[in-house]
Amino acid sequence: MRQGHFFLAYQPKLELQSGRIAGVEALLRWKDPDCGMIYPDSFIPLAERSRRIVELTWHVLDLALTQQTCWHARGWPLNIAINIPAQLLRTPNMLTAFDRVVARHTSHLGGLTLELTESASIECLSHACQLLSALRERGCRLALDDFGTGYSSLTQLYRLPFDELKLDRSFVSLCDKDHEARAITLAIVDLGRRLDMEVVAEGIETQEQHGLLKAAHCHIGQGYLFARPMAQEQFNGWYSHQAQASTLA
């Protein structure tokens, strides 16, 4: 963190009905001078074991808000989604620390989505509900990530104030060729819509998956079919091209 080896890659999120770019998910990468590119599966467990995951999360928030400020200055109203661990909710004076990071970048927070993984261990739902509600009041959107892969899905969905439901890629990637995966995918999309939540499908890789989700009225999609995660400069070029193509169309 001190040496600036961490950076964010951005994967676009598209409205499935219109094709409009709704925002991005920010994904952390570590570019080590000796080892090269290191992906989260390798270093997030290390951050958790060494009790640095909260400090790393604040660093990610700082990087994301820095980038969003640059995009807003260019007239790009892009929402940024970042992952937050359950440990963050157990941090003393968490809201004060959150306000301090945000204040370095903006006086009016908007366009930030915080994704809490569904498999995260939340020890006290009432305390988590208070904190998450306070974050919503500050202008954050809240997403329940990896939905369907844990054990307390419906309890968290019922008790916590989420705006968005993220359908896990393990179902999406098989929904065009596996009956059970398709049934679960469609059921989760329907559940989210009935709860007036925005549903985001991760891991869309084929036109068949895209068509199935679009027909089911899933709101947002992301995946390799649309674009892979991109570093800042690559994403800026990609987004400029998409915006120009949309204008010409």
N, C-alpha and C positions, 0 to 999 in steps of 0.2 A: 504493500500500500504506500509506504513512504517513498519508494523509488519509482512509483508510477507504472508498475508492470501490469496492473489490472486495467482492462478496458471493457467497454460494452459493445456487444453485437446486437443488431436490431432485426427482428423478424416481423414483417408486415402482417397486420390483421385486416382482413377485407370484409366488407358487408357482402354477404352471399347473394342477396337479391340484386343489388345495384352494381357490385364490383368496386364501389368506392373504398379508398383506403381509410380505415377508421382509426388506425394508430399502429403501435408497435409493441412487441414484448422485448424488453431489454434483458439480454442474456450475458452473464459475466464470463469473461475469458481472462486467462493469465498467460502473458507472453514473457517467458523467462529467457534471459540472454543466453543461457547455456542449454536449457532443455527444450526451448522452442515453445509451441503452443500447448497449454495445459487446459483441459476442459473441466467443468464443474464436478463431474463424477469423481474426479481424482482429488480435488482440493477442498470441496465442501465438507466431506467427512473429516478431513484434517482440521478445518476451521472449527467444526463442532467439537471434536475431541480436545482441541487446545483452548476451547472457550473463547474463540475470537470471532464467532459467527455474527454476534451482534455488532461488533465493531466493523466487520466487513459489510454488514447490511447498511449501516450508516454511510459507509464509503460508496456503496452502490447508489443509494439515494442521492448523494451529493453529485456523483457522475451523471445520473439521469437528469437531475434538475439543471445541471450545467448545460447539457445537450439540449434539453427542451427550451431553455432560454434562447439559445442560438437559433433553433428552429422557429420559434415564435417571432424572433427579430426578422426572419426571412418571410414571414407571413404563412408559415406552415403550422396549422393548428393540430398538431399530432398528439394524441394521447399516448402516454408511456406507461406500460405495466411492468412492475418489478415484483419479484418474489420476496416475501418476508417470512422468517421462521417463527415458530411458536415462542422461542426463547425471547424474542423481542417484546412480546406481550408481558413477560415476567420481569422486564428490566425496570428498576426503580426510576421514577420520574421520566418514564418513556415519552409522554406527551411533551414535556418540557424540552427534552432532547430533540424530538421531532420538530417542534416549532423553531428551535435554534438552527437546525439544518436548513429548513425551508426559508427562514428569514434571510439567509445569505444569498438567496436567489430571487425571491419574489415577495411582494406584499399581499398577493392574492393567489392562493393555490387553486389550480384547476387543471384538468387533463392528466391526473395521476391516478393510476389504478394499482392497488396493493393486492397481491395474490397470496392467499394463505393456503398452503397445501392441505388437502382433506385428510391426509394421513398424519398430520402434525398432532403431537400430544398436547392438548389443551387441558390443563389441570382444573381450572375453574371457569366454567362457561359464563357465569354471571359477571366475573371480573373482565373476561375477554370481551363480553358484550358491551360493557361500559367503555372500554378503550376503543373498540371498533366503532361504536356510535360516535365517540368524540372525533375520531379521524374522519368519519363521514361529514360531520358538522364543519370540519375544516376544509372540505371540498374534495376529499378522496372518494373514489369508487372502490368497492371491496369485491373481490372475486374469490370463490371457493375453487381452488385449483385441483387438478387430478381427480375430479369427481368420479366415484364409483370404484376406486382402488383401495379404499380403507375400510374401517369397521364402524365408524360413527357418523357416516354420511348424513343420514336423515336427522340425527340429533343436532349436529352442527348447522345443518341447513335450516332447521326449525328455530333454533335458539339464537343464532347469530345473524347480524343485519347485513347480509350479502346482497349486492346488486347484480352479480354476474356469476354464472355457473360455467365452469370450464370442463368440457367433456374430454376425458383422458384419451390420448392417442392410441392406447392399447385396444380400444373399441373402434375408434374411427378408422384406423388403418386396416381393419378387417371387415368393416360393415358392408363392403361391396361383394364379399365372397363367402361370408360366414353367417349363417342364419341367426345364431345366438348373439353374435356381436351386433348384427343389424337390429335385432329386437331391443337390446339394451341401449343402443345408440338412439333409436327412435323414442324409446320410453323416457330417456333422460331429457331429450329435447322437449318432449311434451310436458314433462314435469316442470322444467324451467319456465316454459311459456305459461303454464297454469299458475305458477307462483309470481308471474309478472317480472321474471328475471331475464336478463339478456343471456343467451346461451352462446358460448364460444367453443367451437370444435377445433381441437389441436390435431396436427398430424395428417392433414388432407394431402394425399399424394396422387390421386387419380381423378379423372373426370367423372367416373362412376360414383365415387365417394362424394364429390362436389355436387353432382346432380341429385343424389339421394338426400343429402343434407339441405339443399336448397328447396327441394320439394317438401321437406318436412318443416320448412320455415325456421330453420336454425338461423340465428341472426348474423353471427360473425364466424369466420374461418381463418385458420392459418396453417401453413404447411408447405412442403417442398413443391407442390403443384403451383403455388403462387410465387414463392421466393424462399431461399434459404436465409438464415441469419447473416447479416452483413455488418462489417465495420463501418464506422461513421462516413468516411469518404465514399465508399462503395454505395452505401445506402443513399447518400445525398444525390449521387448521380442517378441511381435507380429511380428515386422519387421524382426528381426533376423530369426524367424521361416520361414517367407515368403521367405526371401532371400535364406535360406538353401534349402527349398523345390524347389525353382526355379533352383538352381544349380544342384540338384539331377535329376530334370526333363530334 
